[in-house]
Amino acid sequence: MKIYTKSGDKLFTSLIGGKRVQKNVLQLDTYGSIDELNSFLGLLITQIKNEDDKNFLNFVQRKLFSLGAYFANDFSVKEKTYKCDIHQQDIKCIEMAIDLISSDLPVINKFILPGGSKSASLAHICRTICRRVERCMVSLKEQVHELEELPFIFINRLSDYLFMLARKENVRNGEEEVLW
């Protein structure tokens, strides 16, 4: 299989289903940002020591890959090639992971400056990319209108999880959180 097809040389690409669109449309920005988040999660995993956290992040990566496929659909076609593979139980898993981390961390009532250990800093980068994904999704919903609700909840919870993971990693690495 050749990696280059030359089909994108004229600044267009294909959605799932074959529809050609310009490479700068919001839909591509949305699933491209999901891909970027997924790539940074891969880097974050290399810095995480806890096997449960690594396994959870692998679960998230698989869900994000499916979410990227969902957003690569041609939304002008009623029957989607890729259905949304985000379920209420996936959101519950993120919430349980957040609660588990929260139970071991000191309560805060101020903002925290991103940084600290390398793993915490990477988690903060993932969090900010996740927030951009969320903004892209909201903008896309204004155009497409009929997007499923669960991906929005999943991404919102994921950014919360990444914040908590950053805090956990700073504690694990003996780094002080810098309050603003």
C-alpha positions as CSV (number, residue, x, y, z in Angstrom):
1,M,0.0,0.0,0.0
2,K,1.3,3.4,-0.9
3,I,1.0,6.1,1.7
4,Y,0.7,8.8,-0.8
5,T,-2.2,8.9,-3.2
6,K,-1.8,12.4,-4.6
7,S,-5.5,12.8,-4.2
8,G,-5.0,15.6,-1.7
9,D,-2.5,17.6,-3.7
10,K,-5.2,20.1,-4.8
11,L,-6.1,21.0,-1.2
12,F,-9.2,18.7,-1.1
13,T,-9.7,15.5,0.8
14,S,-12.4,12.9,1.1
15,L,-14.8,12.3,4.0
16,I,-15.9,8.8,4.8
17,G,-18.3,8.0,2.0
18,G,-16.2,9.8,-0.7
19,K,-17.5,13.4,-0.6
20,R,-14.6,15.7,-1.4
21,V,-14.1,18.8,0.8
22,Q,-11.5,21.5,1.2
23,K,-8.9,20.6,3.8
24,N,-9.7,23.7,5.9
25,V,-13.3,23.0,6.7
26,L,-14.4,22.9,10.3
27,Q,-15.2,19.2,10.1
28,L,-11.6,18.3,9.3
29,D,-10.4,20.7,12.0
30,T,-12.6,18.8,14.4
31,Y,-11.3,15.3,13.7
32,G,-7.8,16.6,13.1
33,S,-7.8,18.0,16.6
34,I,-9.1,14.7,17.9
35,D,-6.2,13.0,16.2
36,E,-3.8,15.6,17.7
37,L,-5.2,14.9,21.2
38,N,-4.9,11.2,20.6
39,S,-1.2,11.6,19.5
40,F,-0.4,13.7,22.6
41,L,-2.1,11.1,24.8
42,G,0.2,8.5,23.2
43,L,3.2,10.7,24.4
44,L,1.6,11.1,27.8
45,I,1.3,7.4,28.2
46,T,5.1,7.1,27.8
47,Q,5.5,9.2,30.9
48,I,2.9,7.5,33.1
49,K,4.1,4.9,35.6
50,N,0.8,3.6,36.9
51,E,-0.5,0.7,34.8
52,D,-4.1,1.4,35.6
53,D,-3.7,5.0,34.3
54,K,-2.0,3.7,31.2
55,N,-4.8,1.2,30.6
56,F,-7.4,3.9,31.1
57,L,-5.6,6.2,28.7
58,N,-5.5,3.4,26.1
59,F,-9.2,3.0,26.5
60,V,-9.6,6.7,25.9
61,Q,-7.4,6.6,22.8
62,R,-9.6,3.8,21.3
63,K,-12.7,5.9,22.0
64,L,-11.1,9.0,20.4
65,F,-10.2,7.0,17.3
66,S,-13.8,6.0,17.0
67,L,-14.9,9.6,17.6
68,G,-12.6,10.8,14.9
69,A,-14.2,8.3,12.5
70,Y,-17.6,9.5,13.5
71,F,-16.7,13.1,12.7
72,A,-15.1,12.1,9.4
73,N,-18.6,11.0,8.2
74,D,-20.4,12.8,5.4
75,F,-23.1,14.4,7.5
76,S,-25.2,15.2,4.5
77,V,-26.0,11.5,4.2
78,K,-28.7,10.3,6.5
79,E,-27.1,6.8,7.2
80,K,-23.6,7.3,8.7
81,T,-20.8,4.9,7.8
82,Y,-19.4,5.1,11.4
83,K,-21.8,5.3,14.2
84,C,-20.9,7.1,17.4
85,D,-19.1,4.6,19.7
86,I,-19.5,6.7,22.8
87,H,-21.9,5.3,25.4
88,Q,-23.2,6.4,28.8
89,Q,-21.0,3.8,30.4
90,D,-17.9,5.3,28.8
91,I,-18.8,8.7,30.5
92,K,-19.4,6.8,33.8
93,C,-15.9,5.3,33.5
94,I,-14.4,8.7,33.2
95,E,-16.4,10.0,36.1
96,M,-15.3,7.1,38.3
97,A,-11.7,7.7,37.3
98,I,-12.0,11.3,38.3
99,D,-13.6,10.4,41.6
100,L,-10.8,7.9,42.3
101,I,-8.1,10.5,41.7
102,S,-10.0,13.2,43.6
103,S,-10.2,11.0,46.7
104,D,-6.4,11.1,47.0
105,L,-5.7,14.7,46.3
106,P,-5.9,17.8,48.5
107,V,-8.9,20.1,47.9
108,I,-8.1,23.3,46.0
109,N,-10.1,26.5,45.7
110,K,-7.8,28.4,43.3
111,F,-6.6,27.9,39.8
112,I,-3.5,25.9,39.2
113,L,-0.9,27.0,36.7
114,P,-0.1,24.3,34.2
115,G,3.2,22.6,34.7
116,G,5.2,20.6,37.2
117,S,6.5,17.2,36.2
118,K,6.8,16.2,32.6
119,S,3.8,13.9,32.8
120,A,1.7,16.5,34.5
121,S,2.7,19.1,31.9
122,L,1.8,16.7,29.1
123,A,-1.6,16.0,30.8
124,H,-2.2,19.8,30.8
125,I,-1.3,20.0,27.1
126,C,-3.8,17.1,26.4
127,R,-6.4,19.0,28.5
128,T,-6.1,22.2,26.4
129,I,-6.2,20.3,23.2
130,C,-9.3,18.5,24.5
131,R,-10.9,21.8,25.2
132,R,-10.1,22.9,21.6
133,V,-11.8,19.7,20.4
134,E,-14.8,20.6,22.4
135,R,-14.9,24.1,20.8
136,C,-14.6,22.7,17.3
137,M,-17.4,20.2,18.1
138,V,-19.7,23.0,19.3
139,S,-19.0,25.0,16.2
140,L,-19.6,22.0,14.0
141,K,-22.9,21.3,15.7
142,E,-24.0,24.8,14.7
143,Q,-23.4,23.8,11.1
144,V,-24.6,20.2,11.2
145,H,-27.2,20.4,13.9
146,E,-27.9,16.7,14.2
147,L,-24.8,15.5,16.1
148,E,-25.2,13.0,18.9
149,E,-25.0,14.4,22.4
150,L,-22.8,11.8,24.1
151,P,-19.5,12.8,22.4
152,F,-19.9,16.3,23.8
153,I,-20.3,15.0,27.3
154,F,-17.4,12.5,26.8
155,I,-15.0,15.2,25.7
156,N,-16.1,17.6,28.5
157,R,-15.5,14.8,31.1
158,L,-12.2,13.9,29.5
159,S,-10.8,17.4,29.9
160,D,-11.8,17.2,33.6
161,Y,-10.1,13.9,33.9
162,L,-6.9,15.2,32.3
163,F,-6.8,18.1,34.8
164,M,-7.1,15.6,37.7
165,L,-4.5,13.3,36.1
166,A,-2.1,16.3,35.9
167,R,-2.6,17.0,39.6
168,K,-2.1,13.3,40.4
169,E,1.1,13.2,38.4
170,N,2.5,16.2,40.2
171,V,1.8,14.6,43.6
172,R,3.4,11.3,42.4
173,N,6.5,13.1,41.2
174,G,6.8,15.3,44.4
175,E,6.0,18.5,42.5
176,E,4.3,21.4,44.2
177,E,1.2,22.8,42.4
178,V,1.6,26.5,41.6
179,L,-1.6,28.3,42.6
180,W,-2.7,31.4,40.7
